[in-house]
Amino acid sequence: MAEHKQWFNTLGPQGVQVWIKVDTQRQPYRLYLGDEFFRADFDTQKWFVEFFSSYLAGHPDKSVIVDLFDAATKRLVGEYGWSGFKLYAEANRVKERVRQGSVQ
């Protein structure tokens, strides 16, 4: 898990462009995603969410269920859980807005 933490630390200020905050007060956890997440390709998005989930679980071979939210609109855009990584149609709309530059 130290390697996971080290990788997150290497993101530095750029990390807030990928993820803004995580709410661990409720189950499933809520991960609020930044613009850079939506600019990434699907495989990179999936890898990031799986990586983050195992980091939250505290063990590289475990994971927690995570709901994914667009940080700008606070809308649910996907999930990670028993059935794997899913992005909803809303995530595609956010990605299009980011691509057009209308999301700050």
Long-range contacts (C-beta under 8 A, 24 or more apart in sequence): 1-55, 1-58, 1-59, 1-60, 4-51, 4-54, 4-55, 4-60, 5-55, 7-51, 8-55, 18-48, 19-48, 19-52, 19-71, 20-71, 21-71, 22-52, 22-56, 24-56, 27-65, 28-64, 28-65, 28-66, 28-67, 28-79, 28-81, 29-56, 29-64, 29-65, 29-66, 29-67, 30-66, 30-67, 30-69, 31-66, 31-67, 31-68, 31-69, 32-69, 32-70, 32-71, 32-74, 33-68, 33-69, 33-70, 33-71, 33-77, 34-71, 35-72, 35-98, 35-103, 35-104, 38-70, 38-91, 38-94, 38-95, 38-98, 38-103, 39-95, 39-98, 39-99, 42-87, 45-85, 45-87, 46-85, 49-78, 49-80, 49-85, 50-80, 50-85, 53-80, 70-94, 72-103, 72-104
